[in-house]
Amino acid sequence: MSQYTGRPEDPTRGRTPDDIDDLDDDEDYDDRPRGFGAALLAGIKELVIVIVLAMALSFVVKTWLFQAFYIPSGSMENTLVKDDRVIVSKLTPGPLDLKRGDVVVFEDPGVPTPWLNNLGGTHSTVGGPFHDALVFVGLLPEDSENHLIKRVIGLPGDHVQADGDTGKIRVNGVEITEPYIKPGDYPSQGKKFNITVPAGRVWVMGDHRSDSSDSRWHDDGTGVTGSVPMDKIVGRALFIVWPIDHVTWLGVPERTFGQVPAPSSTPVKKAAVNPAPSGRPTASATKVAAG
């Protein structure tokens, strides 16, 4: 057995002169700094990897978790105003239950006619294919304006009523107080209705009651044509992110619907519904451009 002497081992011990020369060459190569071209190529490679990973992550987030939308009209004032940007959670409805009072983004139901009429479908050509790619992965807002944003007033089975005048909305027989309505508007203003929300659908209204083309204006008195299918809902708006001075959380008004009972299993007889007055808002359905 060899005895440790406390001295470092000689790297040339047991090597031939040719081996020693090769060892010196390897050490010189390892210590040699990389050229500018090699360093630049390595940097570009790392940058490309980071960009690809960021785009993949953004696509995953946009597809299954969160998405940004912008508000181009005033039918949700003063909760949301024109040019606000909101973040929408795609977990509602789904893993998280939809609630009365939620502000939701949904695709234009298109039944019996499109809610947006000729207001949607525009597409920006700025940026060309590169712009479209960033939109696809979720790094830029989507330009196709085929979505709307409204507040859920009635869930499936709810009996929702309005007198079309200055009265309050009634849900399952209980009057609700809505603090989010634009000052100067009345809760029932615009059109009288008395409907039961069909299964798998929700009744939605804008907070700017006098300037919102919502469920009221698309219903035929049955609650079917004016309500929105749950599978058309993209998600729940969580908070405003832009402009900076508008940043706020869009909470659910628990007190507004806190006393509303669960819907009755007994069908409710529908009262006659007045025809839409000539002052129906047509150009203020709140469109949102996806992002």
C-alpha positions in Angstrom: 0.0 0.0 0.0 1.3 3.4 -1.0 1.9 6.0 1.7 0.5 9.5 1.4 3.3 12.0 1.5 1.2 15.2 1.6 2.6 16.4 -1.7 0.3 16.9 -4.7 0.5 14.3 -7.3 2.7 15.1 -10.3 0.4 15.1 -13.4 3.4 14.1 -15.6 4.3 11.1 -13.5 4.2 7.9 -15.5 3.7 9.7 -18.8 5.9 9.8 -21.9 7.1 13.1 -23.3 4.5 12.9 -26.1 1.7 12.4 -23.5 3.0 15.5 -21.6 2.9 17.6 -24.8 -0.7 16.4 -25.5 -1.7 17.4 -21.9 -0.2 20.8 -22.3 -2.1 21.3 -25.6 -5.4 20.3 -24.0 -4.9 22.7 -21.2 -4.1 25.5 -23.6 -7.2 24.8 -25.6 -9.5 24.8 -22.5 -8.1 28.1 -21.4 -8.4 29.7 -24.8 -11.3 32.3 -24.9 -14.0 31.8 -27.4 -14.1 34.1 -30.4 -16.7 36.9 -30.8 -18.5 34.9 -33.5 -18.9 31.8 -31.3 -20.0 33.9 -28.3 -22.6 35.7 -30.4 -23.9 32.5 -31.8 -24.3 31.0 -28.3 -26.1 34.2 -27.2 -28.5 34.0 -30.1 -29.2 30.4 -29.4 -30.0 31.1 -25.8 -32.2 34.0 -26.8 -34.2 31.9 -29.2 -34.7 29.2 -26.6 -36.0 31.8 -24.1 -38.4 33.4 -26.7 -39.8 30.0 -27.8 -40.4 29.0 -24.1 -42.0 32.3 -23.4 -44.3 32.0 -26.4 -45.2 28.4 -25.5 -46.0 29.4 -21.9 -48.1 32.4 -23.1 -50.0 30.1 -25.4 -50.8 27.7 -22.6 -51.8 30.5 -20.3 -54.1 32.0 -23.0 -55.7 28.7 -23.9 -56.5 27.3 -20.5 -55.9 29.9 -17.8 -56.1 33.6 -18.4 -56.6 36.0 -21.4 -56.6 39.7 -21.8 -59.5 41.6 -23.4 -60.1 45.3 -24.2 -63.4 47.3 -23.8 -64.3 49.3 -26.9 -67.7 50.7 -25.8 -69.6 52.0 -22.8 -72.3 49.5 -22.1 -70.6 48.4 -18.8 -70.0 51.9 -17.5 -69.0 52.9 -14.9 -67.6 49.5 -13.9 -65.7 49.3 -17.2 -65.1 52.2 -19.6 -63.9 52.4 -23.2 -60.3 51.2 -23.7 -60.0 49.4 -20.4 -58.1 46.2 -20.5 -59.3 43.3 -18.3 -57.9 39.9 -17.4 -60.3 37.1 -17.7 -60.1 33.7 -15.9 -61.0 30.7 -18.0 -61.4 28.6 -14.9 -65.0 30.1 -14.6 -67.2 28.3 -15.5 -65.4 25.1 -15.1 -63.3 24.2 -12.0 -64.9 27.4 -10.4 -68.6 27.9 -10.4 -70.3 30.9 -12.1 -72.1 33.2 -9.7 -74.8 35.9 -10.1 -73.0 39.2 -10.4 -70.0 37.8 -12.2 -68.8 40.0 -15.1 -68.2 37.5 -18.0 -66.8 37.6 -21.5 -68.7 35.4 -24.0 -68.8 34.7 -27.7 -71.6 36.3 -29.7 -74.5 33.8 -29.3 -75.7 34.7 -32.8 -79.3 33.4 -32.1 -81.6 34.3 -33.7 -79.4 37.1 -35.0 -75.8 38.2 -34.1 -75.8 40.5 -31.1 -73.0 42.5 -32.6 -74.7 42.8 -36.0 -72.1 44.6 -38.2 -70.0 45.8 -35.3 -67.7 42.8 -35.0 -65.5 41.0 -37.4 -62.9 43.7 -38.0 -59.3 42.6 -38.2 -56.1 44.6 -38.1 -53.6 44.2 -40.9 -50.8 46.0 -39.0 -47.8 43.9 -38.6 -48.8 41.2 -41.0 -47.9 37.5 -40.2 -45.6 38.5 -37.3 -48.5 40.3 -35.6 -50.8 37.4 -36.2 -48.3 35.0 -34.7 -48.1 37.1 -31.5 -51.9 37.3 -31.4 -52.1 33.5 -31.7 -49.8 32.8 -28.8 -51.4 35.5 -26.6 -48.7 38.1 -26.5 -50.8 40.7 -28.3 -54.6 41.4 -28.2 -56.7 39.7 -30.7 -58.4 42.0 -33.2 -61.5 39.9 -34.1 -64.3 41.6 -32.2 -66.7 38.7 -31.8 -67.0 38.8 -28.0 -69.1 40.7 -25.5 -68.8 41.5 -21.8 -71.8 41.7 -19.5 -72.9 40.9 -15.9 -74.6 37.7 -15.0 -78.0 38.5 -13.4 -79.7 35.1 -13.7 -78.4 31.6 -13.5 -80.1 28.5 -15.0 -83.6 28.1 -13.4 -83.7 31.7 -12.0 -86.9 33.7 -12.5 -85.9 37.2 -13.5 -88.3 40.1 -13.8 -88.1 43.8 -14.7 -90.9 46.4 -15.0 -89.2 48.2 -17.8 -89.4 51.5 -15.9 -87.9 52.7 -12.6 -88.3 49.6 -10.5 -85.6 47.1 -9.4 -84.8 43.8 -10.9 -86.3 40.8 -9.1 -84.6 37.4 -9.0 -86.6 34.5 -7.7 -89.1 36.9 -6.2 -86.5 39.1 -4.4 -85.7 42.6 -5.3 -82.0 43.3 -5.7 -80.1 46.5 -5.1 -77.4 47.0 -7.7 -74.7 49.5 -6.7 -72.7 49.0 -9.9 -75.4 50.5 -12.2 -74.3 53.7 -14.0 -75.5 56.7 -12.0 -78.6 58.2 -13.6 -79.9 54.8 -14.9 -82.7 52.7 -13.4 -82.3 48.9 -12.9 -85.3 48.0 -15.1 -85.0 50.8 -17.5 -85.6 50.0 -21.2 -87.7 46.9 -21.5 -90.1 44.9 -19.4 -89.4 41.1 -19.1 -90.5 38.2 -17.0 -88.6 35.0 -17.8 -87.2 31.8 -16.4 -83.6 31.2 -17.5 -83.4 27.9 -19.3 -81.1 25.1 -18.2 -77.5 25.5 -19.4 -77.9 29.3 -20.0 -77.5 32.6 -18.2 -79.3 36.0 -18.3 -76.8 38.9 -18.8 -77.2 42.7 -18.6 -74.9 45.7 -18.9 -74.3 48.0 -16.0 -75.2 51.0 -18.3 -78.8 49.9 -18.5 -79.9 52.7 -20.9 -77.1 51.9 -23.3 -76.6 48.2 -23.4 -77.8 45.7 -26.0 -78.0 42.7 -23.7 -80.3 39.8 -23.0 -83.4 42.0 -22.8 -83.1 43.2 -26.4 -82.5 39.7 -27.9 -85.3 37.8 -26.2 -88.7 36.8 -27.6 -90.3 36.5 -24.1 -89.3 32.9 -23.6 -85.9 33.5 -22.0 -84.3 31.2 -24.6 -83.2 33.6 -27.4 -82.0 36.3 -25.0 -80.0 34.1 -22.6 -76.4 33.1 -23.3 -75.4 29.4 -23.5 -72.8 28.5 -20.9 -70.6 26.9 -23.5 -70.3 30.4 -25.1 -68.8 31.9 -22.0 -65.0 32.4 -22.3 -64.5 33.3 -18.6 -65.0 35.7 -15.7 -63.4 39.1 -15.8 -61.1 39.4 -12.7 -59.5 42.8 -12.7 -58.7 45.8 -14.8 -55.0 46.1 -15.7 -54.9 49.1 -17.9 -54.8 52.1 -17.8 -52.9 52.3 -14.6 -55.3 54.7 -12.9 -58.2 52.2 -13.5 -56.5 49.2 -12.0 -58.9 47.4 -9.7 -60.3 44.0 -8.8 -63.7 43.2 -10.2 -65.2 41.5 -7.2 -68.6 39.8 -7.0 -71.3 42.0 -5.3 -72.2 39.4 -2.7 -74.7 41.6 -0.9 -76.6 42.3 -4.0 -77.5 38.6 -4.5 -77.0 37.4 -0.9 -80.8 37.1 -0.1 -81.7 35.5 -3.5 -83.0 32.0 -2.9 -82.2 29.0 -5.1 -84.5 28.8 -8.1 -87.8 26.9 -7.6 -88.3 23.7 -9.4 -91.9 24.8 -10.2 -92.2 26.4 -13.6 -93.1 30.1 -13.4 -95.9 31.4 -15.6 -94.5 34.1 -17.8 -96.2 37.4 -18.0 -96.7 39.2 -21.3 -93.7 41.0 -22.4 -93.8 44.5 -24.0 -92.3 44.9 -27.4 -88.9 46.6 -27.6 -89.3 50.4 -27.6 -88.0 52.3 -30.6 -85.1 53.6 -28.4 -83.4 50.2 -28.3 -79.6 50.6 -28.1 -78.1 48.9 -31.1 -74.5 50.1 -31.2 -73.5 49.7 -27.6 -73.2 46.0 -27.1 -69.9 45.8 -25.2 -67.5 44.1 -27.6 -64.1 42.9 -26.4 -61.1 42.1 -28.6 -59.4 38.9 -27.4 -55.7 39.0 -26.2 
